[in-house]
């Protein structure tokens, strides 16, 4: 895993991820240990102080080490059990650390390839919600995308993808539309996981209650 982290750092892939805390919003405890947090960030060459660090390192790599049971199961299940991959029309093993089909790729690279384009430019047929976050550091644009599974049913969850525009991204005057200059915000990913609830209810809550979600950290 650390070799993959170093490869991702060399390719500057962690710049496409925002910041997250290891403290889960539901369990209120660290999802994995401080030594693992520090080892991952050291391998990536990223300075971070536990429990807040790079969301890609925490969610894609760190969660594999989580043995904390949440109300929705274990955090590594999103990468291991294939539900998220299936919702994105990919094979079950698409996000494993070692890919049978693509052994020379990193897990984070495969995750980015699958979800970052969806966040930046959602296709027709997906549920999208946009919200402006008013923070101490200024206004930031956030986006939620829910991709329906290939076979929609109660047993087939959607793929939830969440990101927040980088601090340097141009503001958007109207959520969900291009800025007056035609420049879209450059989103940084926070997380992705399977979602089995009502997408429209979640999208409505997302827009009517704008706030950082799913362990995102946007202010110091």
C-alpha angles and dihedrals in degrees: 000000000000090000088055091048091053090049091051091049091052089053091048091236095143089067087073090064129076128213129289140176123237089219106098115227092225105039094034090214132097112279089217138002131287094240090058090046091052094045092053094048092045091053089050093047090236121141111223138152117223127283097022119063147123112330093218093054092045101042103033101035109013096052090065086072096049116118094170113116112224127191086264098046130261119337094231090061091081090066099032109042098053098234094117092043092050092051087056090048093250132128118273094254096050094112101035116124090245113040117207091207100039107030094163095058130084125240091239092051091053092048092049093048090053103043113021095070089048091054094047097045113014114203127230113280098038126106112244130183127183129195137176115230116212106209139168088256094049139272121327130185118232130190138197122196125186115193114200117233120254089251108033113217141125088266095052112072124206124243110254114204122184133184144159126216115254118255089252095053117110114256120252117227093203119034113243096017133092118267119256089264091053092244115136120216115261104236124211114210121240104176150328129206142147115281123198102178132092106297095204093053091050092046091051092049090047093057098038095047105039111191139124109284142192095028095309117158117201105160128054 
